[in-house]
Amino acid sequence: MNTSGRRSYVPDFGQVSVLIPVFNESKNLQELVVRITTAVNSDCEVLIIDDGSNDGSWSQISALAHTYPQVHGARLNKNVGQHAALLAGVREVRCPIIATLDDDLQNPPEELVHLLEALTVNVDVVYGVPVNIEQPIWRSFFSLLAKRVMQKALGFNNAMGISSFRVLRSHLRDRFNGDLGPGASLDALLSWSTSRFTSVRV
């Protein structure tokens, strides 16, 4: 990935919408929101998308929204998958910069500032690439396979460095705002919308 280019100012966190798709992770949501609001001084918008959970996640999201004024929730009628849930949230957030995190605490909110630092004037998307990935071997294998397929099928040269921990400029959504159908990938859509990618180690 391109890592060149001069640094610009770090965007104010009031300009950032943090987007979290959630599926049956009620146990992590309290800690995740506390860590996000601590890391960003409580200034950002936090939108939590409940992707058809059946473990009480929606009740937890509702409670967090009542406690933290910057937290908002949206509930999907059924489980549609992470990327479809992300796309639903991308259409709803209000800030010019969007940050996406997983719901399982694998993406440290404390690292958000480093992704934002890399979002320079000549960059549209920054991926946080983990130094160590804590996941089962089978999941690592299928993740690698999916990236290789994307790289080959779409000509997406940045595919090997993608992750679910990313920041992007919200205006990119204007280029893929139609009916995308099932199975749409946020990363594929971003690759069609811009070539200005970079990544940082987190």
Buried (B, 14 or more C-beta within 10 A) or exposed (E): BEEEEEEEEEBBBEBBBBBBBBBBBBEBBEEBBEBBBEBBEBEBBBBBBBBBBEEEBBEBBBBBBEEBEBBBBBBBEEBBBBBBBBBBBBEBBEBEBBBBBBBBBBBBBEBBBBBBBBBBEEBBBBBBBBEEEEEEEEEEEEBEEBBEEBBEEBEBEBBBBBBBBBBBBBEBBEEBEEEBEEEBBBBBBBBEBBEBBBBBEB
